Amino acid sequence: AARTDAARTLGGPPAAAALLDAATRLAATLPVTPSIAFIRVGDDPASESYVRGKAKKAAELGLHSAVYALPDNTTQADLHALIGTLNADHGVHGVHGVLLQLPLPAHLNADAALACIDPRKDVDGLHPVSAGLLWQGQPGLRPCTPAGVMALLDHYRIPVAGQHAVIVGRSALVGRPLAGLLLNVDATVTVAHRATPDLGDVTRRADLLIVAAGQAHLITPDMVRPGATVIDVGINRVPTDTGKARLTGDVHPDVAAVAGALTPVPGGVGPMTVAQLMMNTVQAAQNQTVHGHADQSNGASGELLR
Ligand code: ADP
């Protein structure tokens, strides 16, 4: 039987274009060209393609970027030394953002490496200082995917203040920082995870349901309150009959019949992540170069960073 989709589609590309436009306009006000350094280690094809995509977007916006592709046998000390060099690269043609592409090869400690990045250059927002500032409700650089989700909600004028937001997933990359971002704009926040006994019982209470669990089709229509806004952060590769992988989200497509609004996968949150990285890079450059921002250890320019 034909399904009648109730849900409004919250497409990523228009929201990402608006965010990129804002980043471009802010960059035009700066005395320098924002510059980002990408570090990746080993030959993971997904990491290679992510870094290529981010560097391409930076070039499109007229930002400077450089890619440091380190061999698989890179030591922790080598990695820290490169980060130290980039941290110290101030100057007119200096580096404003340092992004360490994850995951790293198993012999390297990602948390230790992330902690070496100068927090002012932490454009991925994963340094413990950035996480602490976010959690304290202070300005700082925010992780790109959750900040991209907030920008998407903002673009589509989805109300957040006073709403009950339920997040599924508690990763350092998405779920946890999202909880902080939503709290900072007055949502009532619940975080569910692998050990939540009855997930549907929790998700059905959500006005705003955000799913970042990395489980294809974890959320089925019965788990969603009619009219709720559903944001699908999952990007899962599932095999098809033809043997080619297909991308699908953490939310079952039939949820479109129940939800009030829903992000598609692909083409939803995905494009927001890279756009937010560009905005973070421009803001980091602003904080490091514009008078009145230079002494802030955390890097924020008020309303743009929530
Ligand atoms: P991501 O980086 O996309 O946030 P991770 O794989 O790092 O994803 O984390 C997955 C998160 O999703 C974890 O916090 C985990 O507890 C949660 N999760 C995974 N499976 C389920 C499930 N079946 N029910 C609820 N939460 C889940």
Residues whose N, C-alpha, C, O or C-beta is under 5 A from the ligand:
A	BS01	ADP	V168 G169 R170 S171 L173 V174 G175 A192 H193 R194 A212 A213 G214 Q215
